Amino acid sequence: MTQIQQIPVLIPLVVGTVTIFCTILIHAMLVSGTIWFVRREKKLGHTGRGFWPDMRIVMLVIFLGMSVHLVETALWAIVFLLCGEFAEMGTAFYHSAVNFTTLGYGDLLLSPRWRMLGPLEAGDGMLMSGVSTAMIFALVLGLLQARFADLKS
């Protein structure tokens, strides 16, 4: 009969929840900043003027979104370092990126003590990716509506 290792839940759940809360705050700043930026661009008359002006706005928002995802991945990597799971940032960041994107290679595993952080980070990454996707979709939809509003006038 094989012995199954026990995996602690409470402490990793608390650490993971705090980390998730931090990524939510970081993402909220992205969404808030995006709303501010798009309102500013609209007020300056930079939206709905053509494909390339609108594309510049979309590309910038996508770039900022990707940057925020990298920051959140780095945050999880720092958590793994603080938990003693990895000795250096490169390996921790790689493992975090595999989890955050739900790629799940499985070539690096956390110790049983911290293994619950893996699915927590994957869920967090999936949700944050969904928020980014929704934000970009809303941006593109708003820009298209601005273009069509100009056609009606």
N, C-alpha and C positions, 0 to 999 in steps of 0.2 A: 504494500500500500504506500503510495507516495504522499509525502507531507506537503501540504499547501501552506506557503508562507502567509502569515497574517499581515494584512495591510492596514496600518492605522488610518483613521478617517478624520477625527476631530481636529487635530492640529493642522494637517494639510488643508482641511476645509476652511479653517479660519484664515490661514495664510493665503490661500487661493481666493477667498472672498474679498479680502483686503486688496489684493492685486487686481482683481476684476473691477472693484470699485474705482481704483486709480485709473484703469484703462477707460472706464466709462467717463470719468471726469476729463481725461485727455481727449476722448472722442467728442464730448460735449463742447469742448473748446473749438475743435475743428468745425463742427456744425454751426456753432455760433459765429465763428470767424467767417465761414463761407456765406452765411446769411448777410453779415455786415458787408462783406466784399461785393456780393452780387447786388445788394441794394445801392451801394456806392457806385458801382459800374452803371446801374440803371439810371441813377440820378444824374450822372455825368453824360448820359446819352450814349454809352458804349455798347449797350445790348440791342439786339434786333437790327443791327446795321448791315449785317452781312455774314457770310459763312466764316471768314477768317477772324473777324473781331469776336464772334461768339465762340469759335473754336479756341481762341486764346484763353478765354475765360474757363472753358471746360477743361482744357489741358492743365491750366494752373491749379484748378480745384482737384483734379485727379492726382497731380504731382504732390500737392499738399496732403491729400488723403493717403497716398502711399507712404509719404514721409511719416505721418502719424502712425501708420501700421508698423513701420520700422522702429519707431520710438517705443511703441507698446511691446513689440517683440523683445527689444532690449530690456525693458522693464522686467519682463518675465525671466530673461536670462540673468539679470542681477539677482532676482529672487532665488534662482537655482544656485547661483554662486554663494549667496548668503546662507542657504540651506546646506552648503558643503557638497553639493551634487557634482560639481565640476570644478576643476582647478584653474581654468582660464576662460576668459570671456568668449573667445572664438568658438570653442566647443559648446559652451552654454548658449550662445546666440544661435548656432546652427540647430541645436536640439530644440530651442524655443521656436525657431522659424518653422521647423518640421511640424511641431505641435500646433502653432498658431494658425497655420494654413490648412490644418487637418490632413497634411500629406501622409504623415505616419510611416516613415520608412522602417522604424523599429531597429535601426542599427545602433542607437544609443538608448539605453534604458535608465530610468531613475531607480534608485534603491527602493525596496519595498516601503521604507519609512515615508518617502515623499512621492510615491508612484501616483497617488490620487491627483497630484498637481497636473499631470499630463492631460487627463480628460477635462479638467477644469479649464486649462489653457485652450484646448481645442474648442470647447464650447464658447469661450470668450472670443476667440479669433473668428469663429463662424458668425457670431452675433455682430461683432464690430465690422466684419466684412459686409454683412447685410445692411448695417446702418450706412456704411459708405456707399454701397450700391444704390440704396434708396435716395441718398442725398444727391448723387450724380444724376440719377433718373429724374428727380424733381427739378434739378438745375436745367437739364436738357429740355424737359417738358416746358418749363417756364420760358426758356429762350425761344423754343418753337412757337409758343403762344404769342410772344412778343413779335416774332416775325410775321405770323398770320394776322395779328391785330393791325400791323402796318399795311397789309394787303387789303384789308377791309376799308381802310380810310381813303 
